[in-house]
Amino acid sequence: MSKTISASIPDNLAARLEIFVKETNKSESFHIEKALESYLEDYADLNIAQERLRDVSDPVISLDDMRKKLGI
């Protein structure tokens, strides 16, 4: 099932999307759906990261310590 939505985007973004559509032979809807999925996944990941940073029982590991653990 799908839902039709309407959105306005700036002309320059619409032009870039039009080029992308022509280069890939995929529809505007396809690319907008994929972009929205990616955006929402990134947003969810950001929320998880922020929650973990606020959790004092969840230790923060420094980059140097992580490299040592990974042997790199």
mmCIF file of the N, C-alpha and C atoms, coordinates in Angstrom:
data_MODEL
# 
_entry.id   MODEL 
# 
loop_
_atom_site.group_PDB 
_atom_site.id 
_atom_site.type_symbol 
_atom_site.label_atom_id 
_atom_site.label_alt_id 
_atom_site.label_comp_id 
_atom_site.label_asym_id 
_atom_site.label_entity_id 
_atom_site.label_seq_id 
_atom_site.pdbx_PDB_ins_code 
_atom_site.Cartn_x 
_atom_site.Cartn_y 
_atom_site.Cartn_z 
_atom_site.occupancy 
_atom_site.B_iso_or_equiv 
_atom_site.pdbx_formal_charge 
_atom_site.auth_seq_id 
_atom_site.auth_comp_id 
_atom_site.auth_asym_id 
_atom_site.auth_atom_id 
_atom_site.pdbx_PDB_model_num 
ATOM 1   N N  . MET A 1 1  ? 0.840  -1.163 0.000   1.00 0.00 ? 1  MET A N  1 
ATOM 2   C CA . MET A 1 1  ? 0.000  0.000  0.000   1.00 0.00 ? 1  MET A CA 1 
ATOM 3   C C  . MET A 1 1  ? 0.893  1.236  0.000   1.00 0.00 ? 1  MET A C  1 
ATOM 4   N N  . SER A 1 2  ? 0.420  2.270  -0.588  1.00 0.00 ? 2  SER A N  1 
ATOM 5   C CA . SER A 1 2  ? 1.185  3.517  -0.615  1.00 0.00 ? 2  SER A CA 1 
ATOM 6   C C  . SER A 1 2  ? 0.246  4.693  -0.414  1.00 0.00 ? 2  SER A C  1 
ATOM 7   N N  . LYS A 1 3  ? 0.839  5.807  -0.045  1.00 0.00 ? 3  LYS A N  1 
ATOM 8   C CA . LYS A 1 3  ? 0.080  7.029  0.189   1.00 0.00 ? 3  LYS A CA 1 
ATOM 9   C C  . LYS A 1 3  ? 0.676  8.126  -0.674  1.00 0.00 ? 3  LYS A C  1 
ATOM 10  N N  . THR A 1 4  ? -0.163 8.861  -1.343  1.00 0.00 ? 4  THR A N  1 
ATOM 11  C CA . THR A 1 4  ? 0.285  9.981  -2.159  1.00 0.00 ? 4  THR A CA 1 
ATOM 12  C C  . THR A 1 4  ? 0.407  11.211 -1.276  1.00 0.00 ? 4  THR A C  1 
ATOM 13  N N  . ILE A 1 5  ? 1.558  11.873 -1.373  1.00 0.00 ? 5  ILE A N  1 
ATOM 14  C CA . ILE A 1 5  ? 1.766  13.118 -0.645  1.00 0.00 ? 5  ILE A CA 1 
ATOM 15  C C  . ILE A 1 5  ? 2.225  14.184 -1.627  1.00 0.00 ? 5  ILE A C  1 
ATOM 16  N N  . SER A 1 6  ? 2.101  15.417 -1.218  1.00 0.00 ? 6  SER A N  1 
ATOM 17  C CA . SER A 1 6  ? 2.518  16.536 -2.055  1.00 0.00 ? 6  SER A CA 1 
ATOM 18  C C  . SER A 1 6  ? 3.514  17.366 -1.268  1.00 0.00 ? 6  SER A C  1 
ATOM 19  N N  . ALA A 1 7  ? 4.580  17.791 -1.937  1.00 0.00 ? 7  ALA A N  1 
ATOM 20  C CA . ALA A 1 7  ? 5.588  18.619 -1.279  1.00 0.00 ? 7  ALA A CA 1 
ATOM 21  C C  . ALA A 1 7  ? 6.154  19.601 -2.289  1.00 0.00 ? 7  ALA A C  1 
ATOM 22  N N  . SER A 1 8  ? 6.494  20.771 -1.809  1.00 0.00 ? 8  SER A N  1 
ATOM 23  C CA . SER A 1 8  ? 7.157  21.770 -2.653  1.00 0.00 ? 8  SER A CA 1 
ATOM 24  C C  . SER A 1 8  ? 8.644  21.750 -2.340  1.00 0.00 ? 8  SER A C  1 
ATOM 25  N N  . ILE A 1 9  ? 9.459  21.789 -3.385  1.00 0.00 ? 9  ILE A N  1 
ATOM 26  C CA . ILE A 1 9  ? 10.909 21.837 -3.192  1.00 0.00 ? 9  ILE A CA 1 
ATOM 27  C C  . ILE A 1 9  ? 11.464 22.998 -4.010  1.00 0.00 ? 9  ILE A C  1 
ATOM 28  N N  . PRO A 1 10 ? 12.610 23.523 -3.604  1.00 0.00 ? 10 PRO A N  1 
ATOM 29  C CA . PRO A 1 10 ? 13.209 24.637 -4.347  1.00 0.00 ? 10 PRO A CA 1 
ATOM 30  C C  . PRO A 1 10 ? 13.527 24.232 -5.795  1.00 0.00 ? 10 PRO A C  1 
ATOM 31  N N  . ASP A 1 11 ? 13.496 25.215 -6.676  1.00 0.00 ? 11 ASP A N  1 
ATOM 32  C CA . ASP A 1 11 ? 13.744 24.962 -8.103  1.00 0.00 ? 11 ASP A CA 1 
ATOM 33  C C  . ASP A 1 11 ? 15.081 24.268 -8.348  1.00 0.00 ? 11 ASP A C  1 
ATOM 34  N N  . ASN A 1 12 ? 16.125 24.685 -7.622  1.00 0.00 ? 12 ASN A N  1 
ATOM 35  C CA . ASN A 1 12 ? 17.440 24.083 -7.865  1.00 0.00 ? 12 ASN A CA 1 
ATOM 36  C C  . ASN A 1 12 ? 17.458 22.608 -7.464  1.00 0.00 ? 12 ASN A C  1 
ATOM 37  N N  . LEU A 1 13 ? 16.739 22.257 -6.407  1.00 0.00 ? 13 LEU A N  1 
ATOM 38  C CA . LEU A 1 13 ? 16.659 20.862 -5.992  1.00 0.00 ? 13 LEU A CA 1 
ATOM 39  C C  . LEU A 1 13 ? 15.837 20.050 -6.991  1.00 0.00 ? 13 LEU A C  1 
ATOM 40  N N  . ALA A 1 14 ? 14.777 20.642 -7.500  1.00 0.00 ? 14 ALA A N  1 
ATOM 41  C CA . ALA A 1 14 ? 13.956 19.973 -8.517  1.00 0.00 ? 14 ALA A CA 1 
ATOM 42  C C  . ALA A 1 14 ? 14.763 19.721 -9.784  1.00 0.00 ? 14 ALA A C  1 
ATOM 43  N N  . ALA A 1 15 ? 15.606 20.677 -10.155 1.00 0.00 ? 15 ALA A N  1 
ATOM 44  C CA . ALA A 1 15 ? 16.441 20.517 -11.350 1.00 0.00 ? 15 ALA A CA 1 
ATOM 45  C C  . ALA A 1 15 ? 17.447 19.388 -11.153 1.00 0.00 ? 15 ALA A C  1 
ATOM 46  N N  . ARG A 1 16 ? 18.029 19.331 -9.966  1.00 0.00 ? 16 ARG A N  1 
ATOM 47  C CA . ARG A 1 16 ? 18.980 18.250 -9.673  1.00 0.00 ? 16 ARG A CA 1 
ATOM 48  C C  . ARG A 1 16 ? 18.284 16.898 -9.695  1.00 0.00 ? 16 ARG A C  1 
ATOM 49  N N  . LEU A 1 17 ? 17.080 16.849 -9.147  1.00 0.00 ? 17 LEU A N  1 
ATOM 50  C CA . LEU A 1 17 ? 16.309 15.606 -9.152  1.00 0.00 ? 17 LEU A CA 1 
ATOM 51  C C  . LEU A 1 17 ? 15.981 15.187 -10.576 1.00 0.00 ? 17 LEU A C  1 
ATOM 52  N N  . GLU A 1 18 ? 15.602 16.136 -11.407 1.00 0.00 ? 18 GLU A N  1 
ATOM 53  C CA . GLU A 1 18 ? 15.276 15.832 -12.805 1.00 0.00 ? 18 GLU A CA 1 
ATOM 54  C C  . GLU A 1 18 ? 16.477 15.223 -13.529 1.00 0.00 ? 18 GLU A C  1 
ATOM 55  N N  . ILE A 1 19 ? 17.651 15.767 -13.310 1.00 0.00 ? 19 ILE A N  1 
ATOM 56  C CA . ILE A 1 19 ? 18.870 15.223 -13.923 1.00 0.00 ? 19 ILE A CA 1 
ATOM 57  C C  . ILE A 1 19 ? 19.105 13.800 -13.425 1.00 0.00 ? 19 ILE A C  1 
ATOM 58  N N  . PHE A 1 20 ? 18.963 13.602 -12.116 1.00 0.00 ? 20 PHE A N  1 
ATOM 59  C CA . PHE A 1 20 ? 19.172 12.292 -11.509 1.00 0.00 ? 20 PHE A CA 1 
ATOM 60  C C  . PHE A 1 20 ? 18.196 11.266 -12.078 1.00 0.00 ? 20 PHE A C  1 
ATOM 61  N N  . VAL A 1 21 ? 16.948 11.662 -12.247 1.00 0.00 ? 21 VAL A N  1 
ATOM 62  C CA . VAL A 1 21 ? 15.917 10.784 -12.810 1.00 0.00 ? 21 VAL A CA 1 
ATOM 63  C C  . VAL A 1 21 ? 16.303 10.351 -14.222 1.00 0.00 ? 21 VAL A C  1 
ATOM 64  N N  . LYS A 1 22 ? 16.757 11.300 -15.027 1.00 0.00 ? 22 LYS A N  1 
ATOM 65  C CA . LYS A 1 22 ? 17.145 10.982 -16.407 1.00 0.00 ? 22 LYS A CA 1 
ATOM 66  C C  . LYS A 1 22 ? 18.368 10.076 -16.453 1.00 0.00 ? 22 LYS A C  1 
ATOM 67  N N  . GLU A 1 23 ? 19.341 10.329 -15.567 1.00 0.00 ? 23 GLU A N  1 
ATOM 68  C CA . GLU A 1 23 ? 20.569 9.531  -15.563 1.00 0.00 ? 23 GLU A CA 1 
ATOM 69  C C  . GLU A 1 23 ? 20.330 8.095  -15.110 1.00 0.00 ? 23 GLU A C  1 
ATOM 70  N N  . THR A 1 24 ? 19.363 7.891  -14.240 1.00 0.00 ? 24 THR A N  1 
ATOM 71  C CA . THR A 1 24 ? 19.151 6.568  -13.648 1.00 0.00 ? 24 THR A CA 1 
ATOM 72  C C  . THR A 1 24 ? 17.965 5.804  -14.223 1.00 0.00 ? 24 THR A C  1 
ATOM 73  N N  . ASN A 1 25 ? 17.152 6.486  -15.015 1.00 0.00 ? 25 ASN A N  1 
ATOM 74  C CA . ASN A 1 25 ? 15.930 5.873  -15.550 1.00 0.00 ? 25 ASN A CA 1 
ATOM 75  C C  . ASN A 1 25 ? 15.017 5.342  -14.445 1.00 0.00 ? 25 ASN A C  1 
ATOM 76  N N  . LYS A 1 26 ? 15.019 6.027  -13.326 1.00 0.00 ? 26 LYS A N  1 
ATOM 77  C CA . LYS A 1 26 ? 14.110 5.717  -12.216 1.00 0.00 ? 26 LYS A CA 1 
ATOM 78  C C  . LYS A 1 26 ? 13.205 6.929  -12.016 1.00 0.00 ? 26 LYS A C  1 
ATOM 79  N N  . SER A 1 27 ? 12.045 6.708  -11.446 1.00 0.00 ? 27 SER A N  1 
ATOM 80  C CA . SER A 1 27 ? 11.069 7.789  -11.286 1.00 0.00 ? 27 SER A CA 1 
ATOM 81  C C  . SER A 1 27 ? 11.440 8.740  -10.148 1.00 0.00 ? 27 SER A C  1 
ATOM 82  N N  . GLU A 1 28 ? 10.831 9.924  -10.192 1.00 0.00 ? 28 GLU A N  1 
ATOM 83  C CA . GLU A 1 28 ? 10.995 10.869 -9.085  1.00 0.00 ? 28 GLU A CA 1 
ATOM 84  C C  . GLU A 1 28 ? 10.533 10.224 -7.787  1.00 0.00 ? 28 GLU A C  1 
ATOM 85  N N  . SER A 1 29 ? 9.408  9.541  -7.843  1.00 0.00 ? 29 SER A N  1 
ATOM 86  C CA . SER A 1 29 ? 8.869  8.894  -6.643  1.00 0.00 ? 29 SER A CA 1 
ATOM 87  C C  . SER A 1 29 ? 9.860  7.897  -6.059  1.00 0.00 ? 29 SER A C  1 
ATOM 88  N N  . PHE A 1 30 ? 10.510 7.129  -6.918  1.00 0.00 ? 30 PHE A N  1 
ATOM 89  C CA . PHE A 1 30 ? 11.499 6.154  -6.460  1.00 0.00 ? 30 PHE A CA 1 
ATOM 90  C C  . PHE A 1 30 ? 12.604 6.849  -5.681  1.00 0.00 ? 30 PHE A C  1 
ATOM 91  N N  . HIS A 1 31 ? 13.177 7.902  -6.266  1.00 0.00 ? 31 HIS A N  1 
ATOM 92  C CA . HIS A 1 31 ? 14.299 8.583  -5.621  1.00 0.00 ? 31 HIS A CA 1 
ATOM 93  C C  . HIS A 1 31 ? 13.874 9.329  -4.360  1.00 0.00 ? 31 HIS A C  1 
ATOM 94  N N  . ILE A 1 32 ? 12.699 9.923  -4.375  1.00 0.00 ? 32 ILE A N  1 
ATOM 95  C CA . ILE A 1 32 ? 12.218 10.626 -3.186  1.00 0.00 ? 32 ILE A CA 1 
ATOM 96  C C  . ILE A 1 32 ? 11.961 9.627  -2.061  1.00 0.00 ? 32 ILE A C  1 
ATOM 97  N N  . GLU A 1 33 ? 11.392 8.475  -2.389  1.00 0.00 ? 33 GLU A N  1 
ATOM 98  C CA . GLU A 1 33 ? 11.159 7.441  -1.378  1.00 0.00 ? 33 GLU A CA 1 
ATOM 99  C C  . GLU A 1 33 ? 12.476 6.968  -0.777  1.00 0.00 ? 33 GLU A C  1 
ATOM 100 N N  . LYS A 1 34 ? 13.475 6.697  -1.625  1.00 0.00 ? 34 LYS A N  1 
ATOM 101 C CA . LYS A 1 34 ? 14.778 6.236  -1.130  1.00 0.00 ? 34 LYS A CA 1 
ATOM 102 C C  . LYS A 1 34 ? 15.448 7.304  -0.271  1.00 0.00 ? 34 LYS A C  1 
ATOM 103 N N  . ALA A 1 35 ? 15.357 8.561  -0.690  1.00 0.00 ? 35 ALA A N  1 
ATOM 104 C CA . ALA A 1 35 ? 15.959 9.654  0.077   1.00 0.00 ? 35 ALA A CA 1 
ATOM 105 C C  . ALA A 1 35 ? 15.274 9.803  1.427   1.00 0.00 ? 35 ALA A C  1 
ATOM 106 N N  . LEU A 1 36 ? 13.958 9.683  1.451   1.00 0.00 ? 36 LEU A N  1 
ATOM 107 C CA . LEU A 1 36 ? 13.218 9.803  2.701   1.00 0.00 ? 36 LEU A CA 1 
ATOM 108 C C  . LEU A 1 36 ? 13.539 8.636  3.638   1.00 0.00 ? 36 LEU A C  1 
ATOM 109 N N  . GLU A 1 37 ? 13.628 7.430  3.096   1.00 0.00 ? 37 GLU A N  1 
ATOM 110 C CA . GLU A 1 37 ? 14.021 6.270  3.907   1.00 0.00 ? 37 GLU A CA 1 
ATOM 111 C C  . GLU A 1 37 ? 15.380 6.506  4.549   1.00 0.00 ? 37 GLU A C  1 
ATOM 112 N N  . SER A 1 38 ? 16.338 6.974  3.761   1.00 0.00 ? 38 SER A N  1 
ATOM 113 C CA . SER A 1 38 ? 17.685 7.231  4.264   1.00 0.00 ? 38 SER A CA 1 
ATOM 114 C C  . SER A 1 38 ? 17.673 8.308  5.343   1.00 0.00 ? 38 SER A C  1 
ATOM 115 N N  . TYR A 1 39 ? 16.931 9.379  5.106   1.00 0.00 ? 39 TYR A N  1 
ATOM 116 C CA . TYR A 1 39 ? 16.836 10.480 6.067   1.00 0.00 ? 39 TYR A CA 1 
ATOM 117 C C  . TYR A 1 39 ? 16.240 9.996  7.390   1.00 0.00 ? 39 TYR A C  1 
ATOM 118 N N  . LEU A 1 40 ? 15.168 9.223  7.314   1.00 0.00 ? 40 LEU A N  1 
ATOM 119 C CA . LEU A 1 40 ? 14.516 8.740  8.528   1.00 0.00 ? 40 LEU A CA 1 
ATOM 120 C C  . LEU A 1 40 ? 15.387 7.739  9.280   1.00 0.00 ? 40 LEU A C  1 
ATOM 121 N N  . GLU A 1 41 ? 16.137 6.899  8.564   1.00 0.00 ? 41 GLU A N  1 
ATOM 122 C CA . GLU A 1 41 ? 17.075 5.981  9.210   1.00 0.00 ? 41 GLU A CA 1 
ATOM 123 C C  . GLU A 1 41 ? 18.182 6.756  9.915   1.00 0.00 ? 41 GLU A C  1 
ATOM 124 N N  . ASP A 1 42 ? 18.715 7.782  9.255   1.00 0.00 ? 42 ASP A N  1 
ATOM 125 C CA . ASP A 1 42 ? 19.745 8.620  9.876   1.00 0.00 ? 42 ASP A CA 1 
ATOM 126 C C  . ASP A 1 42 ? 19.208 9.308  11.123  1.00 0.00 ? 42 ASP A C  1 
ATOM 127 N N  . TYR A 1 43 ? 17.975 9.787  11.059  1.00 0.00 ? 43 TYR A N  1 
ATOM 128 C CA . TYR A 1 43 ? 17.348 10.454 12.199  1.00 0.00 ? 43 TYR A CA 1 
ATOM 129 C C  . TYR A 1 43 ? 17.200 9.481  13.373  1.00 0.00 ? 43 TYR A C  1 
ATOM 130 N N  . ALA A 1 44 ? 16.770 8.259  13.086  1.00 0.00 ? 44 ALA A N  1 
ATOM 131 C CA . ALA A 1 44 ? 16.633 7.242  14.132  1.00 0.00 ? 44 ALA A CA 1 
ATOM 132 C C  . ALA A 1 44 ? 17.993 6.918  14.741  1.00 0.00 ? 44 ALA A C  1 
ATOM 133 N N  . ASP A 1 45 ? 19.021 6.778  13.900  1.00 0.00 ? 45 ASP A N  1 
ATOM 134 C CA . ASP A 1 45 ? 20.375 6.515  14.395  1.00 0.00 ? 45 ASP A CA 1 
ATOM 135 C C  . ASP A 1 45 ? 20.870 7.652  15.277  1.00 0.00 ? 45 ASP A C  1 
ATOM 136 N N  . LEU A 1 46 ? 20.591 8.885  14.880  1.00 0.00 ? 46 LEU A N  1 
ATOM 137 C CA . LEU A 1 46 ? 20.987 10.045 15.674  1.00 0.00 ? 46 LEU A CA 1 
ATOM 138 C C  . LEU A 1 46 ? 20.314 10.018 17.042  1.00 0.00 ? 46 LEU A C  1 
ATOM 139 N N  . ASN A 1 47 ? 19.035 9.697  17.071  1.00 0.00 ? 47 ASN A N  1 
ATOM 140 C CA . ASN A 1 47 ? 18.326 9.616  18.349  1.00 0.00 ? 47 ASN A CA 1 
ATOM 141 C C  . ASN A 1 47 ? 18.920 8.548  19.255  1.00 0.00 ? 47 ASN A C  1 
ATOM 142 N N  . ILE A 1 48 ? 19.265 7.400  18.697  1.00 0.00 ? 48 ILE A N  1 
ATOM 143 C CA . ILE A 1 48 ? 19.889 6.332  19.481  1.00 0.00 ? 48 ILE A CA 1 
ATOM 144 C C  . ILE A 1 48 ? 21.230 6.803  20.029  1.00 0.00 ? 48 ILE A C  1 
ATOM 145 N N  . ALA A 1 49 ? 22.035 7.445  19.191  1.00 0.00 ? 49 ALA A N  1 
ATOM 146 C CA . ALA A 1 49 ? 23.344 7.935  19.627  1.00 0.00 ? 49 ALA A CA 1 
ATOM 147 C C  . ALA A 1 49 ? 23.199 8.967  20.739  1.00 0.00 ? 49 ALA A C  1 
ATOM 148 N N  . GLN A 1 50 ? 22.236 9.868  20.605  1.00 0.00 ? 50 GLN A N  1 
ATOM 149 C CA . GLN A 1 50 ? 22.032 10.890 21.632  1.00 0.00 ? 50 GLN A CA 1 
ATOM 150 C C  . GLN A 1 50 ? 21.566 10.267 22.945  1.00 0.00 ? 50 GLN A C  1 
ATOM 151 N N  . GLU A 1 51 ? 20.692 9.271  22.873  1.00 0.00 ? 51 GLU A N  1 
ATOM 152 C CA . GLU A 1 51 ? 20.242 8.576  24.079  1.00 0.00 ? 51 GLU A CA 1 
ATOM 153 C C  . GLU A 1 51 ? 21.410 7.884  24.763  1.00 0.00 ? 51 GLU A C  1 
ATOM 154 N N  . ARG A 1 52 ? 22.273 7.254  23.983  1.00 0.00 ? 52 ARG A N  1 
ATOM 155 C CA . ARG A 1 52 ? 23.420 6.552  24.560  1.00 0.00 ? 52 ARG A CA 1 
ATOM 156 C C  . ARG A 1 52 ? 24.404 7.524  25.186  1.00 0.00 ? 52 ARG A C  1 
ATOM 157 N N  . LEU A 1 53 ? 24.564 8.702  24.593  1.00 0.00 ? 53 LEU A N  1 
ATOM 158 C CA . LEU A 1 53 ? 25.451 9.703  25.183  1.00 0.00 ? 53 LEU A CA 1 
ATOM 159 C C  . LEU A 1 53 ? 24.915 10.202 26.522  1.00 0.00 ? 53 LEU A C  1 
ATOM 160 N N  . ARG A 1 54 ? 23.604 10.268 26.667  1.00 0.00 ? 54 ARG A N  1 
ATOM 161 C CA . ARG A 1 54 ? 22.993 10.721 27.922  1.00 0.00 ? 54 ARG A CA 1 
ATOM 162 C C  . ARG A 1 54 ? 22.993 9.632  28.997  1.00 0.00 ? 54 ARG A C  1 
ATOM 163 N N  . ASP A 1 55 ? 23.181 8.385  28.596  1.00 0.00 ? 55 ASP A N  1 
ATOM 164 C CA . ASP A 1 55 ? 23.150 7.258  29.533  1.00 0.00 ? 55 ASP A CA 1 
ATOM 165 C C  . ASP A 1 55 ? 24.508 7.133  30.219  1.00 0.00 ? 55 ASP A C  1 
ATOM 166 N N  . VAL A 1 56 ? 24.569 7.545  31.481  1.00 0.00 ? 56 VAL A N  1 
ATOM 167 C CA . VAL A 1 56 ? 25.854 7.535  32.204  1.00 0.00 ? 56 VAL A CA 1 
ATOM 168 C C  . VAL A 1 56 ? 26.354 6.121  32.468  1.00 0.00 ? 56 VAL A C  1 
ATOM 169 N N  . SER A 1 57 ? 25.483 5.116  32.382  1.00 0.00 ? 57 SER A N  1 
ATOM 170 C CA . SER A 1 57 ? 25.919 3.737  32.592  1.00 0.00 ? 57 SER A CA 1 
ATOM 171 C C  . SER A 1 57 ? 26.505 3.119  31.322  1.00 0.00 ? 57 SER A C  1 
ATOM 172 N N  . ASP A 1 58 ? 26.408 3.823  30.217  1.00 0.00 ? 58 ASP A N  1 
ATOM 173 C CA . ASP A 1 58 ? 26.939 3.338  28.933  1.00 0.00 ? 58 ASP A CA 1 
ATOM 174 C C  . ASP A 1 58 ? 28.271 4.039  28.684  1.00 0.00 ? 58 ASP A C  1 
ATOM 175 N N  . PRO A 1 59 ? 29.392 3.326  28.850  1.00 0.00 ? 59 PRO A N  1 
ATOM 176 C CA . PRO A 1 59 ? 30.698 3.994  28.754  1.00 0.00 ? 59 PRO A CA 1 
ATOM 177 C C  . PRO A 1 59 ? 31.005 4.489  27.341  1.00 0.00 ? 59 PRO A C  1 
ATOM 178 N N  . VAL A 1 60 ? 31.688 5.618  27.299  1.00 0.00 ? 60 VAL A N  1 
ATOM 179 C CA . VAL A 1 60 ? 32.169 6.174  26.032  1.00 0.00 ? 60 VAL A CA 1 
ATOM 180 C C  . VAL A 1 60 ? 33.597 5.685  25.841  1.00 0.00 ? 60 VAL A C  1 
ATOM 181 N N  . ILE A 1 61 ? 33.878 5.133  24.676  1.00 0.00 ? 61 ILE A N  1 
ATOM 182 C CA . ILE A 1 61 ? 35.213 4.608  24.377  1.00 0.00 ? 61 ILE A CA 1 
ATOM 183 C C  . ILE A 1 61 ? 35.904 5.584  23.440  1.00 0.00 ? 61 ILE A C  1 
ATOM 184 N N  . SER A 1 62 ? 37.118 5.980  23.806  1.00 0.00 ? 62 SER A N  1 
ATOM 185 C CA . SER A 1 62 ? 37.863 6.922  22.970  1.00 0.00 ? 62 SER A CA 1 
ATOM 186 C C  . SER A 1 62 ? 38.293 6.239  21.677  1.00 0.00 ? 62 SER A C  1 
ATOM 187 N N  . LEU A 1 63 ? 38.607 7.051  20.683  1.00 0.00 ? 63 LEU A N  1 
ATOM 188 C CA . LEU A 1 63 ? 39.064 6.519  19.403  1.00 0.00 ? 63 LEU A CA 1 
ATOM 189 C C  . LEU A 1 63 ? 40.341 5.711  19.582  1.00 0.00 ? 63 LEU A C  1 
ATOM 190 N N  . ASP A 1 64 ? 41.268 6.220  20.396  1.00 0.00 ? 64 ASP A N  1 
ATOM 191 C CA . ASP A 1 64 ? 42.523 5.492  20.632  1.00 0.00 ? 64 ASP A CA 1 
ATOM 192 C C  . ASP A 1 64 ? 42.263 4.136  21.287  1.00 0.00 ? 64 ASP A C  1 
ATOM 193 N N  . ASP A 1 65 ? 41.373 4.108  22.286  1.00 0.00 ? 65 ASP A N  1 
ATOM 194 C CA . ASP A 1 65 ? 41.048 2.835  22.934  1.00 0.00 ? 65 ASP A CA 1 
ATOM 195 C C  . ASP A 1 65 ? 40.387 1.871  21.954  1.00 0.00 ? 65 ASP A C  1 
ATOM 196 N N  . MET A 1 66 ? 39.521 2.377  21.096  1.00 0.00 ? 66 MET A N  1 
ATOM 197 C CA . MET A 1 66 ? 38.859 1.522  20.112  1.00 0.00 ? 66 MET A CA 1 
ATOM 198 C C  . MET A 1 66 ? 39.874 0.958  19.128  1.00 0.00 ? 66 MET A C  1 
ATOM 199 N N  . ARG A 1 67 ? 40.811 1.789  18.708  1.00 0.00 ? 67 ARG A N  1 
ATOM 200 C CA . ARG A 1 67 ? 41.857 1.300  17.789  1.00 0.00 ? 67 ARG A CA 1 
ATOM 201 C C  . ARG A 1 67 ? 42.675 0.195  18.442  1.00 0.00 ? 67 ARG A C  1 
ATOM 202 N N  . LYS A 1 68 ? 43.009 0.373  19.720  1.00 0.00 ? 68 LYS A N  1 
ATOM 203 C CA . LYS A 1 68 ? 43.769 -0.656 20.436  1.00 0.00 ? 68 LYS A CA 1 
ATOM 204 C C  . LYS A 1 68 ? 42.973 -1.953 20.508  1.00 0.00 ? 68 LYS A C  1 
ATOM 205 N N  . LYS A 1 69 ? 41.690 -1.849 20.831  1.00 0.00 ? 69 LYS A N  1 
ATOM 206 C CA . LYS A 1 69 ? 40.847 -3.044 20.914  1.00 0.00 ? 69 LYS A CA 1 
ATOM 207 C C  . LYS A 1 69 ? 40.759 -3.766 19.574  1.00 0.00 ? 69 LYS A C  1 
ATOM 208 N N  . LEU A 1 70 ? 40.740 -2.984 18.494  1.00 0.00 ? 70 LEU A N  1 
ATOM 209 C CA . LEU A 1 70 ? 40.633 -3.566 17.155  1.00 0.00 ? 70 LEU A CA 1 
ATOM 210 C C  . LEU A 1 70 ? 41.985 -3.952 16.571  1.00 0.00 ? 70 LEU A C  1 
ATOM 211 N N  . GLY A 1 71 ? 43.060 -3.538 17.238  1.00 0.00 ? 71 GLY A N  1 
ATOM 212 C CA . GLY A 1 71 ? 44.400 -3.861 16.755  1.00 0.00 ? 71 GLY A CA 1 
ATOM 213 C C  . GLY A 1 71 ? 44.798 -3.099 15.509  1.00 0.00 ? 71 GLY A C  1 
ATOM 214 N N  . ILE A 1 72 ? 44.343 -1.856 15.412  1.00 0.00 ? 72 ILE A N  1 
ATOM 215 C CA . ILE A 1 72 ? 44.707 -1.043 14.239  1.00 0.00 ? 72 ILE A CA 1 
ATOM 216 C C  . ILE A 1 72 ? 45.425 0.218  14.660  1.00 0.00 ? 72 ILE A C  1 
# 
